[in-house]
Amino acid sequence: MRLSTLFTKTNKEAPKDELSFNARILMQAGFIDKLAAGVYTYLPLGLRVLKKIEAIIRQEIDAVGGQEVLMPALTPKSIWETTGRWQNLDVLFKLVGSDSREYALGATHEEVVVPAVAQHVFSYKDLPVYVYQIQDKFRNEKRAKSGMLRGREFIMKDLYSFHADETDLDSFYKEMQKVYFKIFERCGLLDKTYLTFASGGSFSKYSHEFQTITPAGEDEIYICEECQIAINREILDDLERKCPNCGTKSLRMEKAIEVGNIFKLKDKYSAPFGYTYLDETGKRKPVIMGCYGIGLSRLMGTIAEVRHDERGLVWPKEVAPFSVQLIQVNTKDLAENNKIKLTAEKLYKDLQQSGMEVLFDDRDEASAGEKFADADLIGCPIRLVVSERSLNSDSVEVKKRGEEEKELVKLSKISGYK
């Protein structure tokens, strides 16, 4: 992609009317646009990041047998009444259709997925089944003030597992903990993310969250350094203020963002719909469930909160909008300038042909300083500079984002540079 044709622009300053850092930096760098509190448009650069995160999640979920579906966002009142959540779930956006019937925008999808799966899965031979989607969610949040961390409309991966018994649920639940850590590792958050004991609500005694440490976090977690697990403040007293694994009371408090959660639902949602299966003896038994959520937009905002410096974003390699930002530094000497342009154009095409994703700053009107500042703000992992100085040695200047050191790499070798 050429910056000269990209319709979005960076800004010298972050928007003053946005309180949260993640939204400010992403808006300043031209990744998102704010429509209303908790509602954002993904611009070309932001959408590329979102799609990278989506691909990582899809790959890891598919690897353990997940089957992807896409469920409706518009849902009838009747299914929410079946589980009692029409009145009890206070974040539902409710509306009346032209048919005078009441609907809700999907805040979560247990009420949709259970009757859908029940149409097809009847026997112990059909279980277990793992169904997931990546889709918009709508929640009428009273305090949508944390940018992409707490939106009224947001993108989420929600997976629902269906089992014959709790033993099988427990096994998959542990498998999903491993899957989540793989996802967060690929998103550049593993070193700051902890499996965290949390309240299970009406589902079970405990659930688990995945909390990423950052001063911007809304949650307080208490970390056991020995076991590398954490406890959410809301259940600390239930665990007698000690680690549930080793028993130590030497816990370190940190602010954190919840980037994922997993619950053992058991028959909380299958029972209201009368969803059972036939076991080996022909006896009907309740289908046992688990659910596993990751907010993609929240994850993108968390990466922005955690992976940045004073100059801008520092994207991890697998989620960066582009692998490389290529910059041509123009000069006043016409002949030399033509040489720079021709070299940069050829390099752009060669890198693309080698399979590299390149953001090419080919703007004639922008100064070198403006281009370098934009490159730091956008935060691609590698910056390549073609200039009069680099061409004097038949090279390209290479600098990794987040590092100060620069090196000259021969043009003939740059396609293989990692």
Secondary structure as UniProt FT lines:
FT   TURN            3..5
FT   TURN            16..17
FT   HELIX           21..28
FT   TURN            29..30
FT   STRAND          32..36
FT   TURN            37..38
FT   STRAND          39..42
FT   HELIX           44..63
FT   TURN            64..65
FT   STRAND          67..68
FT   STRAND          74..76
FT   HELIX           77..83
FT   HELIX           85..88
FT   TURN            90..91
FT   STRAND          93..96
FT   TURN            98..99
FT   STRAND          102..105
FT   HELIX           110..118
FT   TURN            119..120
FT   HELIX           124..126
FT   STRAND          129..138
FT   HELIX           147..149
FT   STRAND          153..163
FT   HELIX           166..186
FT   TURN            187..188
FT   HELIX           190..192
FT   STRAND          193..199
FT   TURN            201..203
FT   STRAND          206..213
FT   TURN            215..216
FT   STRAND          219..224
FT   TURN            225..228
FT   STRAND          229..232
FT   HELIX           233..235
FT   HELIX           237..239
FT   TURN            240..241
FT   TURN            244..246
FT   STRAND          252..266
FT   TURN            267..274
FT   STRAND          276..278
FT   TURN            280..281
FT   STRAND          284..286
FT   STRAND          288..295
FT   HELIX           296..306
FT   STRAND          308..309
FT   TURN            310..311
FT   STRAND          312..313
FT   TURN            317..319
FT   STRAND          324..328
FT   HELIX           334..353
FT   TURN            354..355
FT   STRAND          358..361
FT   HELIX           368..378
FT   STRAND          382..386
FT   HELIX           388..391
FT   TURN            392..394
FT   STRAND          395..400
FT   TURN            401..402
FT   STRAND          406..410
FT   HELIX           411..416
//
